[in-house]
Amino acid sequence: MTKSTERDLIVGLDIGTAQVKALVGEITADNQLSIVGVGTHVARGMDKGGVNDLNLVVQSVRRAVEEAELMADCRVSSVYLGITGKHIRCQNESGMVPINDAEVTAEDVINVIHAAKSVPISAERRMLHVLPQEFSVDMQEGIKSPIGMSGVRMEAKAHIITCANDMAKNIEKCAERCELHVDQLIFSSLASSYAVLTDDEKELGVCVVDMGGGTIDISVFTNGALRHTAVIPVAGNQVTSDIAKIFRTPLGHAEDIKVQYACALRSMVGKEENIEVPSVGGRPARSMSRHTLAEVVEPRYQELFELVLEEIRSSGLEEQIAAGIVLTGGTAKMEGAIEFAEDVFQMPVRLGYPIGITGLREYVQDPAYASVVGLLIYGKDMRTQQKKAVAARESVGGMVKRLTSWFKGEF
């Protein structure tokens, strides 16, 4: 990831609608992920996960990366890059192959996943991930690791995530213009799930709702596997826009007011508390009730949560989400958001903080950093699998062991 050969470093880059975040992680001797560099900068030139002005985005990326490099004392050369936007699509497919040696081998697993992903996609789309859900060997279903099992034929079910090729090229170009090689593009919500979910939640059934500035990214897991993904192209910026228009204040001040004083549930705010609202055109600031602000914010959050609920219901998985909802992302941090979400979804809701990391934890213990921390965890897992694959090849004298990352879609 860097020009330094002594340190095992991984870099995650999240180019969001509101902020660009760059994290440098170091894999320690005991195989732990330690955050050693953090860089953030206001995002310019992005809208709903897409690039609007390439030059502005490049400037934002460069400043965030330089800040992370300075803190980590390294030179970043490649990154794991997050991607989102309404162009993201998902589909569940299956494939079947005969078992040649009557016992499932690693090569059989590779072949059956290849069969599952061999579905036609249009030329303007790109496969991001092919994520195995479960396997079947003859009559036995629901197998998670089929290697070594006996049978005649094997079937695999897989979740496929695709994106628009031009959108992917544009976001990659932002990194490449900063002289950064893109190791892999990762769907932002999938990355967030690595940072905030436990294995128990994935088994029981859980939905990750990553609420950013421009998009809400959704991932639904049941029985330990990803079943549904979606992107809703409205999020926190809509709340900021409402505040700016109704209170007639500049967008920058509206964002500050939202972060400092807004509450998603008006019943949690007293009517006697007032705030100062800056005006436009040099007019004097006005005093407004914080309860009035909550009356503006609550309907927008209700709309956002109802859009999420509609997406979950359309997936047909609502009854299988026993562990409830995990809200993460900067827009999920607002006071009252968790309580309001529980009322709308009628199931348990918690705020998702990054877990399983060491080092500069105080910088990233924030739902807004879930996606970029997840990119590091994803990259660490990839690195571990690649090392195992290399060791396996060497130990069997060059025999193909391409299980580097079949469970993450790296075919």
Secondary structure, DSSP 8 states (H G I E B T S, - for coil): -BS-SSS-EEEEEEE-SSEEEEEEEEE-TTS-EEEEEEEEEE--SEETTEES-HHHHHHHHHHHHHHHHHHHTS-B-EEEEEE-STT-EEEEEEEEEE-TTSB--HHHHHHHHHHHH-----TTEEEEEEEEEEEEETTEEEES--TT-B-SEEEEEEEEEEEEHHHHHHHHHHHHTTT-EEEEEEEHHHHHHHHH--HHHHHH-EEEEEE-SS-EEEEEEETTEEEEEEEES--HHHHHHHHHHHTT--HHHHHHHHHHH-BS-GGGS-TT-EEEE--STT---EEEEHHHHHHHHHHHHHHHHHHHHHHHHHHT-GGG-TT-EEEESGGGGSBTHHHHHHHHH-S-EEE----S-EESHHHH-SGGGHHHHHHHHHHHHHHHHHHHHHHHHHHTTS-----SSGGGT--
